[in-house]
């Protein structure tokens, strides 16, 4: 039996933990880092220009292309030349301040367009491709266009976005810029035409003129707690958000180039602001992973990991569940992943301890060492910078302590939990054209209202950090008045399932008891049920799965906790979460509110008397 607890952690150059904690008379806590924040005065386009001079041949980005899916790379020198050409084309439009919307996913050209737009003084707005490709109408996307008033809309493949090009109402002077298969349409311009633009001194003049407080981009919130809003992101927010992360490393290690295989979408803050920015700021390399942590697409990530040995790797818990299944079966894959790996990061939800422990078992078996797992907590409005667990933790779940330059206000909710609010060097100035929403987002002292709850790992030892304790808006009361903490219960149930569930949604607001909608973990359940090739629906209907779920939930209930934790019914879902319907984000986590709304009929089945035969009743 491998004793992972005795194995040392792989050395990682974190700084020592230093923080200041003060208590107000009303019980509110003020928590901040003991490290003095060191701001970055360079914008991203200026960083690229500097690196293009110092390391022009070094690879910045790489992506698989063509029929043979070979890696195509873009060096810092090549990227600078392309950014200058595209920024020149944008400057020729004579529309400073107008927006450049990117409708397609991560790509080499998308990266060039983003920095070119910033250099030209035109805010860049990356949009989740699902709004173009996976929704029955273009209503949501049209609302974004009406808000942003774009001069340019970037798409990677014109044929793929044909519906958008033909059906979207855009300003009469706006243009679609298409990289591949440009459509024969009066409002379409080919990428090859723009990339050939002759560069004049005005491109360099625009670069020099960039100011830290100018708007660099707009990012839309996920809409999980209301309608999506366009968050204003300045150049200073981008540069300083990355600086905050890098400052948690010992100084001599901050300049080491990061080598990352990344799938995180640039339409969200973790991928488009932190991961992208960390690679650029360190002069590192980002391999664009076209895989996703969903069944059928994760094979691409596995293929890439057979060729790329990153220094950092990040995913959501569902992605690690799929990854560890592959690592346990393939020692060569594990050897490649852990060879250069310094740190592993997860976000979006708490990592189930069962997955954390399995990952560490593989790491120790492969290297003789455990791998540091870090987790961050943040939001689009805070540049993904609130807390980070910048030390080696013995289990999953800790979200750490504040970044340098971040101050937390912890307002008591009960004996152990606090509502978390954030005042920071990298907080957004607000939402585009929404002064009402901006005013509601901050308290009277200028702290941003996260809408989340946290608690200390150990209240007597605050240096052990904080843990996420759920979204306040998702919590509910049963008919009995018992309060249900959805965030923590959801993680407990996924843990208690022992790998049977890929995810769950907790229901029971104003109902007599708690019930679950749950999705089978297809890869795990196929093996355990000896049903190779079975679909999620077939697994959900199988007697083996129903019995295993009943046993797992009965064990969870027997562990105690009263009515706030006891689950009475479960409905297994054969239809996996639908990204196009907003049930799952392109970061890979489930939107609980959207699932409960969209699957209201399934929720009603959970509480019907008597329930139908597909509902699993727990004794």
Buried (B, 14 or more C-beta within 10 A) or exposed (E): EEEBEEBEBBEBBBBEBEBEBEEEEEEBBBBBBBBEBBBBEBBBBBBBBBBBEEBBEBBBBBBBEEEEEEBEBBBBBBBBBBBBBBBBBBBEBEBEEBBBBBBBBBBBBBBBBBBBBBBBBBBBBBBBBBBBBBBEEBEBBBEBBEBBBBBBBBBBBBEBBBEBBEEBEBBEEBBBBBBBBBBEBEBBBBBEEBBEBEBEEBBBEBBEEBEBEBBBBBBBBBBBBEEBBBBBBBBBBBBBBBBBBBBBBEEEBBEBBBBBBBBBBBBBBBBBBBBBBBBBBBBBBBBBBBBBBBBEBBEBBBBBBEEBBBBBBBBBBBBBBBBBBBBBEBEEBBEBBBEEBBBBBBBBBBBBBBBBBBBBBBBBBBBEBBBBBBBBBBBBBBBBBBBBBBBBBEEBBBBBBBBBBBBBBBBEBEEEBBBBBBBBBBBBEBBBBBEEBBEEBBEEEEBBBBBBBBBBBEEEEBEBBBBBBBBBBBBBBBEEEBEBBBBBBBBBBBBBBBBBBBBBBBBBBEBEBBBBBBBBBBBBBBEBBEBEEBBBBBBBBBEEBBEBBBEBBEEBBEEEEEBBBBBBBBBBBBEBBBBEBBBBBBBBBBBBBBBBEBBEEBBEBBBEEEBEEBBBEBE
